[in-house]
Amino acid sequence: MNRIMRIAAGAAGAAALLAAPVPALAASTGVTADAATVTTCGYNGLQAGLSTKVCAEVTGGSVVLYGQIGLAGPPSPGTPWPPNPQDLLTHLSADVTGGASLGAVSGRAVFTVSTVRVEGISATVPCGSTVHASFSVESISRGPAPVTVDVPVVC
């Protein structure tokens, strides 16, 4: 009976902890519930087996921009799998339309099979602005084919 009582007391304690109110994460981080993050991406067509996109995550007036490289689709029959690693040159840039540059980041990425996220630019921009971002990937077998996105910053 003693064992059953301990299990019941433990279950009651766990239920009480789960029922207790928890302070909202938004209150501790300074982000209000009104400031939801909206992610918008621009995609390109398929090129040399790769698909690239540029994305903007907008939370209020804060903008985070990044590029992403992934497989364009499943391999064709007879294609060696996994594919050989590809050494890629990347370039991410952004500006406020009709305004200042938010910066540019260039680098190298090695792509095998897994999707690669290329981090880049974070900025605070005025509400009502439009951010224009461009991401391009280049290799020996593939020239730069920029993909772009234009994102309104609505606060």
C-alpha positions as protocol buffer text, in pm:
chain_id: "A"
residue {
  index: 1
  type: MET
  ca { x: 0 y: 0 z: 0 }
}
residue {
  index: 2
  type: ASN
  ca { x: 288 y: 232 z: 78 }
}
residue {
  index: 3
  type: ARG
  ca { x: 419 y: 203 z: -278 }
}
residue {
  index: 4
  type: ILE
  ca { x: 78 y: 284 z: -426 }
}
residue {
  index: 5
  type: MET
  ca { x: 48 y: 591 z: -202 }
}
residue {
  index: 6
  type: ARG
  ca { x: 388 y: 719 z: -320 }
}
residue {
  index: 7
  type: ILE
  ca { x: 294 y: 674 z: -686 }
}
residue {
  index: 8
  type: ALA
  ca { x: -37 y: 855 z: -629 }
}
residue {
  index: 9
  type: ALA
  ca { x: 138 y: 1141 z: -445 }
}
residue {
  index: 10
  type: GLY
  ca { x: 395 y: 1170 z: -724 }
}
residue {
  index: 11
  type: ALA
  ca { x: 123 y: 1181 z: -988 }
}
residue {
  index: 12
  type: ALA
  ca { x: -69 y: 1446 z: -793 }
}
residue {
  index: 13
  type: GLY
  ca { x: 250 y: 1654 z: -757 }
}
residue {
  index: 14
  type: ALA
  ca { x: 324 y: 1628 z: -1129 }
}
residue {
  index: 15
  type: ALA
  ca { x: -32 y: 1731 z: -1213 }
}
residue {
  index: 16
  type: ALA
  ca { x: -1 y: 2033 z: -984 }
}
residue {
  index: 17
  type: LEU
  ca { x: 324 y: 2139 z: -1151 }
}
residue {
  index: 18
  type: LEU
  ca { x: 174 y: 2104 z: -1497 }
}
residue {
  index: 19
  type: ALA
  ca { x: -132 y: 2305 z: -1397 }
}
residue {
  index: 20
  type: ALA
  ca { x: 73 y: 2592 z: -1248 }
}
residue {
  index: 21
  type: PRO
  ca { x: 79 y: 2905 z: -1465 }
}
residue {
  index: 22
  type: VAL
  ca { x: 407 y: 2964 z: -1647 }
}
residue {
  index: 23
  type: PRO
  ca { x: 521 y: 3316 z: -1735 }
}
residue {
  index: 24
  type: ALA
  ca { x: 501 y: 3377 z: -2108 }
}
residue {
  index: 25
  type: LEU
  ca { x: 826 y: 3354 z: -2300 }
}
residue {
  index: 26
  type: ALA
  ca { x: 737 y: 3678 z: -2477 }
}
residue {
  index: 27
  type: ALA
  ca { x: 739 y: 3861 z: -2145 }
}
residue {
  index: 28
  type: SER
  ca { x: 1090 y: 3746 z: -2061 }
}
residue {
  index: 29
  type: THR
  ca { x: 1242 y: 3816 z: -2403 }
}
residue {
  index: 30
  type: GLY
  ca { x: 1085 y: 4154 z: -2468 }
}
residue {
  index: 31
  type: VAL
  ca { x: 899 y: 4022 z: -2775 }
}
residue {
  index: 32
  type: THR
  ca { x: 528 y: 4085 z: -2762 }
}
residue {
  index: 33
  type: ALA
  ca { x: 267 y: 3840 z: -2882 }
}
residue {
  index: 34
  type: ASP
  ca { x: 182 y: 4091 z: -3161 }
}
residue {
  index: 35
  type: ALA
  ca { x: 530 y: 4057 z: -3314 }
}
residue {
  index: 36
  type: ALA
  ca { x: 499 y: 3722 z: -3490 }
}
residue {
  index: 37
  type: THR
  ca { x: 783 y: 3616 z: -3714 }
}
residue {
  index: 38
  type: VAL
  ca { x: 691 y: 3597 z: -4081 }
}
residue {
  index: 39
  type: THR
  ca { x: 925 y: 3402 z: -4311 }
}
residue {
  index: 40
  type: THR
  ca { x: 920 y: 3474 z: -4684 }
}
residue {
  index: 41
  type: CYS
  ca { x: 1142 y: 3294 z: -4936 }
}
residue {
  index: 42
  type: GLY
  ca { x: 1228 y: 3338 z: -5301 }
}
residue {
  index: 43
  type: TYR
  ca { x: 1315 y: 3026 z: -5501 }
}
residue {
  index: 44
  type: ASN
  ca { x: 1502 y: 2969 z: -5826 }
}
residue {
  index: 45
  type: GLY
  ca { x: 1465 y: 2708 z: -6094 }
}
residue {
  index: 46
  type: LEU
  ca { x: 1665 y: 2391 z: -6094 }
}
residue {
  index: 47
  type: GLN
  ca { x: 2028 y: 2425 z: -6195 }
}
residue {
  index: 48
  type: ALA
  ca { x: 2295 y: 2153 z: -6199 }
}
residue {
  index: 49
  type: GLY
  ca { x: 2090 y: 1937 z: -5960 }
}
residue {
  index: 50
  type: LEU
  ca { x: 2069 y: 2206 z: -5693 }
}
residue {
  index: 51
  type: SER
  ca { x: 1790 y: 2430 z: -5575 }
}
residue {
  index: 52
  type: THR
  ca { x: 1864 y: 2758 z: -5399 }
}
residue {
  index: 53
  type: LYS
  ca { x: 1647 y: 3000 z: -5209 }
}
residue {
  index: 54
  type: VAL
  ca { x: 1683 y: 3323 z: -5014 }
}
residue {
  index: 55
  type: CYS
  ca { x: 1469 y: 3380 z: -4707 }
}
residue {
  index: 56
  type: ALA
  ca { x: 1381 y: 3674 z: -4486 }
}
residue {
  index: 57
  type: GLU
  ca { x: 1247 y: 3629 z: -4134 }
}
residue {
  index: 58
  type: VAL
  ca { x: 1073 y: 3950 z: -4024 }
}
residue {
  index: 59
  type: THR
  ca { x: 974 y: 4015 z: -3662 }
}
residue {
  index: 60
  type: GLY
  ca { x: 853 y: 4371 z: -3620 }
}
residue {
  index: 61
  type: GLY
  ca { x: 1135 y: 4585 z: -3761 }
}
residue {
  index: 62
  type: SER
  ca { x: 1396 y: 4311 z: -3717 }
}
residue {
  index: 63
  type: VAL
  ca { x: 1502 y: 4121 z: -4031 }
}
residue {
  index: 64
  type: VAL
  ca { x: 1719 y: 3807 z: -4054 }
}
residue {
  index: 65
  type: LEU
  ca { x: 1828 y: 3700 z: -4403 }
}
residue {
  index: 66
  type: TYR
  ca { x: 1981 y: 3370 z: -4511 }
}
residue {
  index: 67
  type: GLY
  ca { x: 2037 y: 3154 z: -4817 }
}
residue {
  index: 68
  type: GLN
  ca { x: 1972 y: 2784 z: -4851 }
}
residue {
  index: 69
  type: ILE
  ca { x: 2110 y: 2519 z: -5087 }
}
residue {
  index: 70
  type: GLY
  ca { x: 1939 y: 2182 z: -5133 }
}
residue {
  index: 71
  type: LEU
  ca { x: 1889 y: 1900 z: -5379 }
}
residue {
  index: 72
  type: ALA
  ca { x: 1661 y: 1989 z: -5667 }
}
residue {
  index: 73
  type: GLY
  ca { x: 1493 y: 1650 z: -5648 }
}
residue {
  index: 74
  type: PRO
  ca { x: 1564 y: 1279 z: -5632 }
}
residue {
  index: 75
  type: PRO
  ca { x: 1859 y: 1158 z: -5837 }
}
residue {
  index: 76
  type: SER
  ca { x: 1804 y: 1028 z: -6188 }
}
residue {
  index: 77
  type: PRO
  ca { x: 1847 y: 654 z: -6245 }
}
residue {
  index: 78
  type: GLY
  ca { x: 2215 y: 570 z: -6293 }
}
residue {
  index: 79
  type: THR
  ca { x: 2335 y: 878 z: -6104 }
}
residue {
  index: 80
  type: PRO
  ca { x: 2603 y: 792 z: -5848 }
}
residue {
  index: 81
  type: TRP
  ca { x: 2468 y: 821 z: -5495 }
}
residue {
  index: 82
  type: PRO
  ca { x: 2561 y: 996 z: -5280 }
}
residue {
  index: 83
  type: PRO
  ca { x: 2678 y: 1268 z: -5519 }
}
residue {
  index: 84
  type: ASN
  ca { x: 3031 y: 1399 z: -5508 }
}
residue {
  index: 85
  type: PRO
  ca { x: 3075 y: 1695 z: -5273 }
}
residue {
  index: 86
  type: GLN
  ca { x: 3044 y: 2027 z: -5452 }
}
residue {
  index: 87
  type: ASP
  ca { x: 3257 y: 2324 z: -5348 }
}
residue {
  index: 88
  type: LEU
  ca { x: 3035 y: 2627 z: -5388 }
}
residue {
  index: 89
  type: LEU
  ca { x: 3091 y: 3001 z: -5369 }
}
residue {
  index: 90
  type: THR
  ca { x: 2800 y: 3185 z: -5208 }
}
residue {
  index: 91
  type: HIS
  ca { x: 2699 y: 3550 z: -5200 }
}
residue {
  index: 92
  type: LEU
  ca { x: 2416 y: 3702 z: -4997 }
}
residue {
  index: 93
  type: SER
  ca { x: 2333 y: 4073 z: -5010 }
}
residue {
  index: 94
  type: ALA
  ca { x: 2044 y: 4292 z: -4902 }
}
residue {
  index: 95
  type: ASP
  ca { x: 1928 y: 4651 z: -4902 }
}
residue {
  index: 96
  type: VAL
  ca { x: 1629 y: 4861 z: -4815 }
}
residue {
  index: 97
  type: THR
  ca { x: 1455 y: 4940 z: -5143 }
}
residue {
  index: 98
  type: GLY
  ca { x: 1542 y: 5299 z: -5229 }
}
residue {
  index: 99
  type: GLY
  ca { x: 1770 y: 5321 z: -4925 }
}
residue {
  index: 100
  type: ALA
  ca { x: 2081 y: 5192 z: -4759 }
}
residue {
  index: 101
  type: SER
  ca { x: 2261 y: 4862 z: -4799 }
}
residue {
  index: 102
  type: LEU
  ca { x: 2209 y: 4612 z: -4519 }
}
residue {
  index: 103
  type: GLY
  ca { x: 2535 y: 4438 z: -4608 }
}
residue {
  index: 104
  type: ALA
  ca { x: 2676 y: 4152 z: -4807 }
}
residue {
  index: 105
  type: VAL
  ca { x: 2834 y: 3821 z: -4712 }
}
residue {
  index: 106
  type: SER
  ca { x: 3041 y: 3599 z: -4941 }
}
residue {
  index: 107
  type: GLY
  ca { x: 3186 y: 3260 z: -4855 }
}
residue {
  index: 108
  type: ARG
  ca { x: 3232 y: 2896 z: -4942 }
}
residue {
  index: 109
  type: ALA
  ca { x: 3004 y: 2604 z: -4872 }
}
residue {
  index: 110
  type: VAL
  ca { x: 3054 y: 2234 z: -4937 }
}
residue {
  index: 111
  type: PHE
  ca { x: 2734 y: 2065 z: -5047 }
}
residue {
  index: 112
  type: THR
  ca { x: 2691 y: 1688 z: -5034 }
}
residue {
  index: 113
  type: VAL
  ca { x: 2338 y: 1562 z: -4971 }
}
residue {
  index: 114
  type: SER
  ca { x: 2211 y: 1760 z: -4672 }
}
residue {
  index: 115
  type: THR
  ca { x: 2057 y: 2103 z: -4709 }
}
residue {
  index: 116
  type: VAL
  ca { x: 2303 y: 2383 z: -4630 }
}
residue {
  index: 117
  type: ARG
  ca { x: 2186 y: 2705 z: -4466 }
}
residue {
  index: 118
  type: VAL
  ca { x: 2410 y: 3005 z: -4532 }
}
residue {
  index: 119
  type: GLU
  ca { x: 2368 y: 3255 z: -4249 }
}
residue {
  index: 120
  type: GLY
  ca { x: 2420 y: 3614 z: -4334 }
}
residue {
  index: 121
  type: ILE
  ca { x: 2256 y: 3940 z: -4248 }
}
residue {
  index: 122
  type: SER
  ca { x: 2058 y: 4068 z: -3950 }
}
residue {
  index: 123
  type: ALA
  ca { x: 1932 y: 4425 z: -3935 }
}
residue {
  index: 124
  type: THR
  ca { x: 1667 y: 4653 z: -3792 }
}
residue {
  index: 125
  type: VAL
  ca { x: 1484 y: 4851 z: -4059 }
}
residue {
  index: 126
  type: PRO
  ca { x: 1213 y: 5118 z: -4045 }
}
residue {
  index: 127
  type: CYS
  ca { x: 854 y: 4997 z: -4044 }
}
residue {
  index: 128
  type: GLY
  ca { x: 692 y: 5029 z: -4384 }
}
residue {
  index: 129
  type: SER
  ca { x: 1021 y: 4960 z: -4568 }
}
residue {
  index: 130
  type: THR
  ca { x: 1074 y: 4688 z: -4824 }
}
residue {
  index: 131
  type: VAL
  ca { x: 1385 y: 4472 z: -4798 }
}
residue {
  index: 132
  type: HIS
  ca { x: 1537 y: 4333 z: -5117 }
}
residue {
  index: 133
  type: ALA
  ca { x: 1767 y: 4031 z: -5074 }
}
residue {
  index: 134
  type: SER
  ca { x: 1969 y: 3834 z: -5327 }
}
residue {
  index: 135
  type: PHE
  ca { x: 2148 y: 3499 z: -5289 }
}
residue {
  index: 136
  type: SER
  ca { x: 2366 y: 3333 z: -5552 }
}
residue {
  index: 137
  type: VAL
  ca { x: 2564 y: 3011 z: -5567 }
}
residue {
  index: 138
  type: GLU
  ca { x: 2847 y: 2943 z: -5808 }
}
residue {
  index: 139
  type: SER
  ca { x: 3069 y: 2641 z: -5884 }
}
residue {
  index: 140
  type: ILE
  ca { x: 3285 y: 2512 z: -6167 }
}
residue {
  index: 141
  type: SER
  ca { x: 2981 y: 2359 z: -6342 }
}
residue {
  index: 142
  type: ARG
  ca { x: 2734 y: 2630 z: -6252 }
}
residue {
  index: 143
  type: GLY
  ca { x: 2742 y: 3003 z: -6300 }
}
residue {
  index: 144
  type: PRO
  ca { x: 2583 y: 3241 z: -6055 }
}
residue {
  index: 145
  type: ALA
  ca { x: 2205 y: 3243 z: -6084 }
}
residue {
  index: 146
  type: PRO
  ca { x: 2081 y: 3484 z: -5820 }
}
residue {
  index: 147
  type: VAL
  ca { x: 1751 y: 3425 z: -5652 }
}
residue {
  index: 148
  type: THR
  ca { x: 1581 y: 3728 z: -5497 }
}
residue {
  index: 149
  type: VAL
  ca { x: 1303 y: 3817 z: -5259 }
}
residue {
  index: 150
  type: ASP
  ca { x: 1134 y: 4149 z: -5175 }
}
residue {
  index: 151
  type: VAL
  ca { x: 977 y: 4157 z: -4829 }
}
residue {
  index: 152
  type: PRO
  ca { x: 767 y: 4436 z: -4677 }
}
residue {
  index: 153
  type: VAL
  ca { x: 849 y: 4516 z: -4314 }
}
residue {
  index: 154
  type: VAL
  ca { x: 514 y: 4559 z: -4145 }
}
residue {
  index: 155
  type: CYS
  ca { x: 534 y: 4649 z: -3776 }
}
